[in-house]
């Protein structure tokens, strides 16, 4: 197990855009050698390559490894003004540049979709990402999200496994968020099921 810190969790204390080096130094000084890096949409709208190269340099100099990243949260079935495929393609490229081996890309949903609709829509969505994964060598992790009161169906390990198995590609994996699991601790969201 690799214990990591998400630098974005320090957003309330630092400007992560300006102070990333300081945040990484503090992370290291607290004993963490791994991070979970959040890629912000505004980075992808700008010179994300320069940001990725600077992050790679800082990580190497400080002896920290980015074990995984999180892509911006965009619902591919209701993306608003964002070109979600462009954002996810750039997120995978960002990881490739930095040397981050895997990235969490959250599932999407439609209001009141059934579990069957949710699964079918997300199977098609994630499969559309396969060319980008294979091109960059960056794995995509699916994360447990959802609870009994919404239309996301990745509430427990069984549902997460069902979607990953249906994708049937070795570059898809799971990211288990214990915080989500504890927040949604109802019978159908039980962390240990």
C-alpha positions as CSV (number, residue, x, y, z in Angstrom):
1,X,0.0,0.0,0.0
2,X,1.2,3.5,-0.9
3,X,0.0,6.2,1.4
4,X,-0.3,9.5,-0.5
5,X,-1.6,13.0,-0.1
6,X,-3.6,14.9,-2.7
7,X,-2.0,18.4,-2.9
8,X,-5.4,19.8,-3.8
9,X,-6.5,19.1,-0.2
10,X,-4.2,22.0,0.7
11,X,-6.1,24.5,-1.6
12,X,-7.6,26.3,1.4
13,X,-4.1,27.1,2.7
14,X,-2.1,27.6,-0.5
15,X,-2.6,28.7,-4.0
16,X,-1.8,25.3,-5.7
17,X,-1.2,27.1,-9.0
18,X,1.6,29.3,-7.5
19,X,2.8,27.3,-4.6
20,X,3.0,23.7,-5.9
21,X,6.7,23.5,-5.1
22,X,6.1,24.6,-1.5
23,X,3.2,22.1,-1.2
24,X,5.4,19.3,-2.5
25,X,8.2,20.2,-0.1
26,X,5.7,20.2,2.9
27,X,4.3,16.9,1.7
28,X,7.7,15.4,1.7
29,X,8.6,16.9,5.0
30,X,5.5,15.3,6.5
31,X,6.8,11.9,5.4
32,X,4.8,11.4,2.2
33,X,6.7,10.2,-0.8
34,X,3.6,9.7,-3.0
35,X,0.9,12.1,-4.2
36,X,-2.4,11.8,-6.0
37,X,-2.3,14.8,-8.4
38,X,-5.5,16.6,-9.4
39,X,-5.4,17.9,-12.9
40,X,-7.5,21.1,-13.1
41,X,-9.5,21.9,-16.2
42,X,-7.9,25.4,-16.3
43,X,-4.5,23.7,-16.8
44,X,-5.8,21.8,-19.8
45,X,-7.2,25.1,-21.3
46,X,-3.7,26.6,-21.1
47,X,-0.2,25.4,-21.5
48,X,-0.7,22.1,-19.8
49,X,2.6,20.7,-21.2
50,X,4.6,23.4,-19.5
51,X,2.8,22.7,-16.2
52,X,3.4,18.9,-16.6
53,X,7.1,19.4,-17.3
54,X,7.4,21.7,-14.2
55,X,5.6,19.1,-12.0
56,X,7.8,16.3,-13.4
57,X,11.0,18.3,-12.5
58,X,9.7,19.2,-9.0
59,X,8.8,15.6,-8.2
60,X,12.2,14.3,-9.4
61,X,14.1,16.9,-7.4
62,X,12.0,16.3,-4.2
63,X,12.0,12.5,-4.5
64,X,8.2,12.3,-4.7
65,X,6.2,10.0,-7.0
66,X,2.8,10.8,-8.4
67,X,1.2,7.3,-8.0
68,X,-2.0,8.4,-9.7
69,X,-3.9,11.5,-10.9
70,X,-7.5,12.6,-11.0
71,X,-8.8,14.1,-14.2
72,X,-11.3,17.0,-14.0
73,X,-14.8,15.8,-13.1
74,X,-16.9,16.2,-16.2
75,X,-20.1,14.3,-16.8
76,X,-19.7,13.0,-20.4
77,X,-23.4,12.8,-20.7
78,X,-23.9,16.4,-19.7
79,X,-20.6,18.1,-20.2
80,X,-21.8,21.7,-20.6
81,X,-19.3,23.8,-22.5
82,X,-16.4,21.5,-21.9
83,X,-15.1,19.2,-24.7
84,X,-14.8,16.2,-22.4
85,X,-12.9,14.0,-24.9
86,X,-10.3,16.8,-25.4
87,X,-10.0,17.2,-21.6
88,X,-9.5,13.5,-21.0
89,X,-7.1,13.1,-23.9
90,X,-5.0,16.0,-22.6
91,X,-5.2,14.5,-19.0
92,X,-3.8,11.3,-20.3
93,X,-1.1,13.1,-22.2
94,X,-0.3,15.2,-19.0
95,X,0.2,11.9,-17.1
96,X,2.4,10.5,-19.8
97,X,4.7,13.6,-19.7
98,X,4.9,13.5,-15.8
99,X,5.3,9.8,-15.7
100,X,2.0,9.2,-13.8
101,X,1.0,5.6,-14.6
102,X,-2.7,5.8,-13.9
103,X,-5.5,8.3,-13.7
104,X,-9.0,8.3,-12.2
105,X,-11.7,9.3,-14.7
106,X,-15.1,9.4,-13.1
107,X,-18.2,7.7,-14.7
108,X,-21.0,9.9,-15.9
109,X,-24.8,9.5,-15.5
110,X,-28.1,10.8,-16.7
111,X,-30.8,11.8,-14.3
112,X,-32.9,8.9,-13.2
113,X,-31.0,6.4,-15.4
114,X,-31.5,2.8,-14.5
115,X,-28.5,0.7,-13.5
116,X,-28.6,-1.0,-16.9
117,X,-28.6,2.4,-18.7
118,X,-25.8,3.6,-16.5
119,X,-23.7,0.6,-17.2
120,X,-24.3,0.6,-21.0
121,X,-23.6,4.3,-21.3
122,X,-20.4,4.1,-19.3
123,X,-19.2,1.0,-21.1
124,X,-19.4,2.9,-24.4
125,X,-17.8,6.0,-22.8
126,X,-14.8,4.2,-21.3
127,X,-14.3,2.1,-24.4
128,X,-14.0,5.3,-26.4
129,X,-11.0,6.1,-24.2
130,X,-9.1,2.9,-25.1
131,X,-7.1,4.5,-28.0
132,X,-5.9,7.3,-25.8
133,X,-4.9,4.8,-23.0
134,X,-3.0,2.6,-25.4
135,X,-1.3,5.6,-27.1
136,X,-0.1,7.1,-23.8
137,X,0.4,3.9,-21.8
138,X,-1.6,5.5,-18.9
139,X,-4.2,3.3,-17.2
140,X,-7.7,4.5,-16.3
141,X,-9.1,3.9,-12.9
142,X,-12.8,3.8,-12.1
143,X,-13.7,5.1,-8.7
144,X,-16.5,4.2,-6.4
145,X,-19.1,7.0,-6.4
146,X,-22.7,7.3,-5.9
147,X,-25.1,6.6,-3.1
148,X,-28.7,5.4,-2.6
149,X,-30.2,8.8,-3.5
150,X,-28.6,9.4,-6.9
151,X,-28.3,7.8,-10.4
152,X,-24.6,6.7,-10.1
153,X,-24.2,3.0,-9.7
154,X,-20.6,2.5,-8.5
155,X,-21.6,2.4,-4.9
156,X,-19.9,-0.8,-3.8
157,X,-17.1,-3.1,-4.8
158,X,-19.5,-5.5,-6.7
159,X,-20.8,-2.7,-8.9
160,X,-17.3,-1.3,-9.5
161,X,-16.1,-4.8,-10.5
162,X,-19.1,-5.4,-12.7
163,X,-18.2,-2.3,-14.8
164,X,-14.5,-3.0,-15.0
165,X,-15.2,-6.7,-16.0
166,X,-17.6,-5.5,-18.7
167,X,-14.9,-3.2,-20.1
168,X,-12.7,-6.3,-20.5
169,X,-9.4,-4.4,-21.1
170,X,-6.2,-4.8,-19.0
171,X,-5.6,-1.1,-18.7
172,X,-8.8,-0.4,-16.7
173,X,-8.6,-0.7,-12.9
174,X,-10.2,0.5,-9.7
175,X,-9.6,3.3,-7.2
176,X,-11.4,2.7,-3.9
177,X,-12.2,5.9,-2.1
178,X,-12.8,5.0,1.5
179,X,-14.1,8.5,2.2
180,X,-16.9,8.0,-0.4
181,X,-17.6,4.6,1.0
182,X,-18.0,6.0,4.5
183,X,-20.1,8.9,3.4
184,X,-22.5,6.6,1.5
185,X,-22.6,3.9,4.2
186,X,-26.0,2.4,3.6
187,X,-26.9,-1.2,3.0
188,X,-26.4,-1.0,-0.8
189,X,-23.2,1.1,-0.4
190,X,-21.6,-1.0,2.2
191,X,-17.8,-0.7,2.0
192,X,-17.2,-4.3,2.7
193,X,-19.6,-5.8,0.1
